[in-house]
Amino acid sequence: QVKLVESGGGSVQTGGSLRLSCSVSGDTYNPYCVGWFRQSPGKEWEGVATINREAGTDYAASVQGRITISQANARNTVYLEINNVKPEDSAMYYCAADNGIFPQLCSWLPADYDYWGQGTQVTVTS
């Protein structure tokens, strides 16, 4: 079974840094796109960053310059580093992966991803 597990969330002060991890596992599973999404109460679901099989990355305009997505060579772990965190970064963060069948531009739509982790909470304090 394909399994994604996020970790690394917690409380961080405004201006600090945080590194989230997404463990990806599953026999023969090789997604093309892995993305990080977030959602906070009263706000819309937001795509944060994506990374494809060739390590190509894309970022939401709202976070570009503060967030870096990367992956291990074996692609069993995908990371999201958040620098200079802001209060609006407080959210539940989820990693998601597609089915790996279509090597195309990674989507910003949650519906285009097939597997999801349970999420990790990030709380930014003043």
C-alpha positions as CSV (number, residue, x, y, z in Angstrom):
1,Q,0.0,0.0,0.0
2,V,1.2,3.5,-0.8
3,K,1.7,5.5,2.4
4,L,2.7,9.1,2.9
5,V,3.6,10.3,6.4
6,E,4.3,13.9,7.3
7,S,6.5,15.0,10.2
8,G,8.3,18.0,11.5
9,G,5.4,20.3,12.3
10,G,5.2,22.2,15.6
11,S,5.3,25.6,17.0
12,V,7.7,28.2,15.6
13,Q,8.2,31.9,16.2
14,T,7.6,34.4,13.5
15,G,10.8,34.8,11.5
16,G,12.0,31.4,12.3
17,S,12.5,28.3,10.1
18,L,10.9,24.9,10.0
19,R,11.6,21.8,7.9
20,L,8.8,19.4,7.2
21,S,9.3,15.9,5.9
22,C,7.1,13.6,3.8
23,S,8.0,9.9,3.9
24,V,6.8,8.1,0.7
25,S,6.6,4.4,0.6
26,G,5.0,1.6,-1.4
27,D,6.3,-1.3,-3.5
28,T,6.8,-0.3,-7.1
29,Y,5.3,3.1,-6.4
30,N,7.0,6.0,-8.2
31,P,5.0,9.2,-8.3
32,Y,5.7,11.8,-10.9
33,C,4.6,14.7,-8.8
34,V,4.7,15.2,-5.1
35,G,3.2,18.4,-3.6
36,W,2.7,20.2,-0.4
37,F,-0.7,21.7,0.4
38,R,-1.9,23.5,3.5
39,Q,-5.2,24.5,5.0
40,S,-6.1,26.7,8.0
41,P,-9.5,27.4,9.5
42,G,-11.5,29.9,7.4
43,K,-9.1,29.8,4.5
44,E,-9.1,28.0,1.2
45,W,-7.0,25.0,0.5
46,E,-3.7,26.2,-0.9
47,G,-1.0,24.5,-2.9
48,V,2.4,25.5,-1.6
49,A,5.0,23.7,-3.7
50,T,5.5,20.8,-6.0
51,I,8.4,18.7,-7.1
52,N,8.5,16.2,-10.0
53,R,10.5,13.1,-10.7
54,E,13.3,15.1,-12.4
55,A,13.5,17.4,-9.3
56,G,11.8,20.2,-11.1
57,T,10.1,22.5,-8.7
58,D,7.3,25.0,-8.6
59,Y,6.1,27.3,-5.9
60,A,3.0,29.3,-5.1
61,A,3.6,33.0,-5.7
62,S,2.6,33.8,-2.1
63,V,5.5,31.7,-0.7
64,Q,8.2,32.0,-3.4
65,G,11.4,33.1,-1.8
66,R,10.6,31.7,1.6
67,I,10.0,28.0,0.9
68,T,12.1,25.3,-0.7
69,I,10.9,21.9,-1.7
70,S,13.5,19.1,-2.2
71,Q,13.7,15.4,-2.2
72,A,16.2,12.6,-1.3
73,N,17.9,10.9,-4.2
74,A,15.9,7.8,-3.6
75,R,12.8,10.0,-3.6
76,N,11.6,8.3,-0.5
77,T,11.4,11.6,1.4
78,V,10.3,15.0,0.2
79,Y,11.1,18.0,2.3
80,L,9.5,21.4,2.7
81,E,11.7,24.1,4.3
82,I,9.9,27.2,5.4
83,N,12.1,30.2,6.1
84,N,11.1,33.5,7.7
85,V,7.8,32.1,8.7
86,K,4.8,34.4,9.1
87,P,1.7,34.1,11.1
88,E,-0.3,33.3,7.9
89,D,1.9,30.2,7.5
90,S,0.0,28.6,10.4
91,A,-1.9,25.7,8.9
92,M,-2.2,21.9,8.6
93,Y,0.3,20.9,6.0
94,Y,-0.3,17.8,3.8
95,C,1.9,16.1,1.3
96,A,0.3,14.5,-1.7
97,A,1.5,12.3,-4.6
98,D,0.0,11.4,-7.9
99,N,-0.2,8.0,-9.6
100,G,3.0,8.5,-11.6
101,I,1.4,7.6,-14.8
102,F,1.4,10.9,-16.5
103,P,4.7,12.8,-16.6
104,Q,3.3,16.3,-17.0
105,L,3.3,19.6,-15.4
106,C,2.5,19.2,-11.7
107,S,-0.9,20.3,-10.7
108,W,-2.0,22.8,-8.1
109,L,-5.4,21.1,-7.8
110,P,-5.8,18.7,-4.8
111,A,-8.1,16.6,-6.9
112,D,-5.3,15.7,-9.2
113,Y,-3.4,13.9,-6.5
114,D,-4.1,10.3,-5.5
115,Y,-2.4,9.8,-2.2
116,W,-2.3,11.9,0.9
117,G,-0.6,12.0,4.2
118,Q,-2.4,12.6,7.5
119,G,-1.0,16.1,7.9
120,T,1.3,17.9,10.3
121,Q,0.3,21.0,12.1
122,V,2.4,24.2,11.9
123,T,1.7,26.9,14.4
124,V,3.5,30.3,14.1
125,T,3.7,32.4,17.2
126,S,4.3,36.1,17.4
